[in-house]
Amino acid sequence: MCGQLLRRAGKLDEAINTFLQLLPMATQSNDQKEVGKILNALQVAYIHDAKFDMALRYTLRLLRIRRAE
């Protein structure tokens, strides 16, 4: 995933923007597995960027999806 490569390169803002652009597409296609991957990637990127409140937001959203499976 392009966003993960950006995150690994330290381009956290670009990575987060990429994931945020992909999330509505995955949600619209009702691909819960892909939504989960994107939410997890957002969580990791926000942790690396020390934005823990945002990381928690996406962690909780991912948890709701996982519980529904």
ABEGO torsion letter per residue (X at the ends): XAAAAAAAAGBAAAAAAAAAAAAAAAAAAGBAAAAAAAAAAAAAAAAAAGBAAAAAAAAAAAAAAAAAX
